[in-house]
Amino acid sequence: MQSTSPPTTTKVGLKYGLYTGLASILYLALTYTLRLENDSLVSILGTVIAVVGVVYGIREYKKLNEDYISTGQGFGLGMVVSAISGVLSAIFYLLYLKFINIALANEMRQQILNLYEKQKMREQDMEIIEKMLKYLPEFFFAGSILGSLIFGLLVSLVVASIMAKPRPPFE
């Protein structure tokens, strides 16, 4: 008789991180193509995609593990989903701003410069800000990953706590 190895949170997390990341990339591409990035209702969909990815990942692991999952396993799995999807989305966003829609990155830079000019910043400070804004896509890349991890931490804690069903100790 062939024994099957139990599922791992990492394997399920990688799978759902990839799915969630691809869904996020599709969402970002459509949002920017249709120029809906400033629509607050549309931006909620990005949050929903991230939450659904974590929920479905935890749900699948629980199903594969005889309907048991500890809070720690759920949290870890949710963090893997969030990290993978966050990195994939951030890579897409970086490539999008640097190579696909350079005009959007320039528009963002100009909006930021306009805000600082309205505050009557000194010329020296404006020069420093302009130098920093050359790396705007890279800042968005790092911020996107960090944001995904922080949001993933919160979502994973909540979802794992709700969906947890620890295995009885004497089973």
C-alpha positions as CSV (number, residue, x, y, z in Angstrom):
1,M,0.0,0.0,0.0
2,Q,1.3,3.4,-1.0
3,S,1.3,6.1,1.7
4,T,0.6,9.7,0.8
5,S,2.6,12.4,2.5
6,P,0.5,15.1,4.4
7,P,0.2,18.4,2.7
8,T,2.5,21.2,3.7
9,T,1.5,24.8,4.3
10,T,4.3,26.0,2.1
11,K,3.2,23.9,-0.9
12,V,-0.4,25.1,-0.6
13,G,0.7,28.7,0.2
14,L,2.9,28.8,-3.0
15,K,0.0,27.5,-5.1
16,Y,-2.4,30.1,-3.8
17,G,0.2,32.8,-3.7
18,L,0.7,32.2,-7.4
19,Y,-3.0,32.3,-8.1
20,T,-3.6,35.4,-6.0
21,G,-0.6,37.1,-7.6
22,L,-1.8,36.4,-11.1
23,A,-5.3,37.6,-10.2
24,S,-3.7,40.8,-8.8
25,I,-1.7,41.3,-11.9
26,L,-4.8,40.9,-14.1
27,Y,-6.7,43.3,-11.8
28,L,-3.8,45.9,-12.0
29,A,-3.6,45.6,-15.7
30,L,-7.3,46.1,-16.2
31,T,-7.5,48.9,-13.7
32,Y,-4.7,50.9,-15.4
33,T,-5.8,50.0,-18.9
34,L,-9.4,51.2,-18.2
35,R,-8.0,54.2,-16.2
36,L,-9.9,53.2,-13.1
37,E,-7.0,53.6,-10.6
38,N,-8.7,56.5,-8.8
39,D,-12.1,54.8,-8.4
40,S,-12.5,53.8,-4.8
41,L,-15.0,51.1,-5.5
42,V,-12.7,49.4,-8.0
43,S,-9.7,49.7,-5.5
44,I,-11.7,47.6,-3.0
45,L,-11.5,44.7,-5.5
46,G,-7.7,44.5,-5.0
47,T,-8.3,44.0,-1.2
48,V,-10.9,41.4,-1.9
49,I,-8.5,39.5,-4.2
50,A,-5.9,39.4,-1.4
51,V,-8.3,38.2,1.3
52,V,-9.9,35.6,-1.0
53,G,-6.5,34.2,-1.8
54,V,-5.7,33.7,1.9
55,V,-9.1,32.2,2.7
56,Y,-9.0,29.7,-0.2
57,G,-5.5,28.7,0.6
58,I,-6.3,28.0,4.3
59,R,-9.5,26.3,3.2
60,E,-7.7,23.9,0.8
61,Y,-5.0,23.0,3.4
62,K,-7.7,22.3,6.0
63,K,-9.6,20.1,3.5
64,L,-6.4,18.2,2.6
65,N,-5.5,17.8,6.3
66,E,-8.6,15.9,7.4
67,D,-10.4,19.2,8.2
68,Y,-7.8,20.3,10.8
69,I,-5.6,23.4,10.8
70,S,-3.9,25.2,13.7
71,T,-3.9,28.9,14.0
72,G,-0.1,28.9,13.5
73,Q,-0.4,26.8,10.3
74,G,-3.1,29.1,9.0
75,F,-1.1,32.2,9.8
76,G,2.0,30.8,8.2
77,L,0.1,29.7,5.1
78,G,-1.6,33.1,4.8
79,M,1.8,34.8,5.1
80,V,3.2,32.7,2.3
81,V,0.2,33.5,0.1
82,S,0.6,37.2,0.8
83,A,4.4,37.2,0.3
84,I,4.3,35.4,-3.0
85,S,1.3,37.4,-4.4
86,G,2.9,40.7,-3.1
87,V,6.2,40.0,-4.8
88,L,4.5,39.0,-8.1
89,S,2.3,42.1,-8.1
90,A,5.2,44.4,-7.1
91,I,7.3,43.0,-10.0
92,F,4.5,43.6,-12.4
93,Y,3.9,47.2,-11.1
94,L,7.7,47.9,-11.4
95,L,7.8,46.7,-15.0
96,Y,4.6,48.5,-15.8
97,L,5.9,51.9,-14.6
98,K,9.4,51.5,-16.0
99,F,8.7,50.0,-19.4
100,I,5.0,49.8,-20.3
101,N,3.4,53.0,-19.1
102,I,6.3,55.4,-18.5
103,A,3.9,58.3,-18.9
104,L,2.0,57.2,-15.7
105,A,5.3,57.3,-13.7
106,N,6.1,60.7,-15.1
107,E,2.6,61.9,-14.3
108,M,3.0,60.7,-10.7
109,R,6.4,62.4,-10.4
110,Q,4.9,65.6,-11.6
111,Q,2.0,65.5,-9.1
112,I,4.4,64.9,-6.3
113,L,6.6,67.8,-7.4
114,N,3.5,70.1,-7.7
115,L,2.5,69.2,-4.1
116,Y,6.0,70.2,-2.8
117,E,6.0,73.4,-4.9
118,K,2.7,74.5,-3.4
119,Q,4.4,74.1,0.0
120,K,7.0,76.6,-1.2
121,M,10.0,74.2,-0.6
122,R,13.5,75.6,-0.8
123,E,15.3,75.1,-4.2
124,Q,17.9,72.8,-2.6
125,D,15.1,70.5,-1.1
126,M,13.3,70.4,-4.5
127,E,16.5,69.3,-6.2
128,I,16.9,66.4,-3.7
129,I,13.2,65.4,-4.1
130,E,13.6,65.4,-7.9
131,K,16.7,63.1,-7.6
132,M,14.7,60.8,-5.4
133,L,11.7,60.7,-7.7
134,K,13.9,59.3,-10.5
135,Y,13.5,56.0,-8.5
136,L,9.8,56.3,-8.0
137,P,9.0,52.8,-9.5
138,E,11.6,51.2,-7.2
139,F,10.0,53.0,-4.2
140,F,6.6,51.7,-5.3
141,F,8.1,48.2,-5.6
142,A,9.5,48.2,-2.1
143,G,6.4,49.8,-0.7
144,S,4.1,47.3,-2.4
145,I,5.9,44.3,-1.0
146,L,6.0,45.8,2.5
147,G,2.3,46.7,2.3
148,S,1.4,43.2,1.1
149,L,3.3,41.7,4.1
150,I,1.7,44.0,6.6
151,F,-1.8,43.5,5.2
152,G,-1.1,39.8,4.9
153,L,-0.1,39.6,8.5
154,L,-3.4,41.2,9.6
155,V,-5.6,39.2,7.3
156,S,-3.7,35.9,8.0
157,L,-4.2,36.4,11.8
158,V,-7.9,37.1,11.5
159,V,-8.7,34.4,8.9
160,A,-6.5,31.7,10.6
161,S,-8.1,32.5,14.0
162,I,-11.6,32.1,12.5
163,M,-10.9,29.0,10.4
164,A,-8.6,27.2,13.0
165,K,-9.6,23.7,14.0
166,P,-6.7,22.1,15.9
167,R,-6.3,18.3,15.8
168,P,-7.4,16.8,19.1
169,P,-4.2,16.0,21.2
170,F,-5.0,12.3,21.7
171,E,-6.2,11.3,18.3
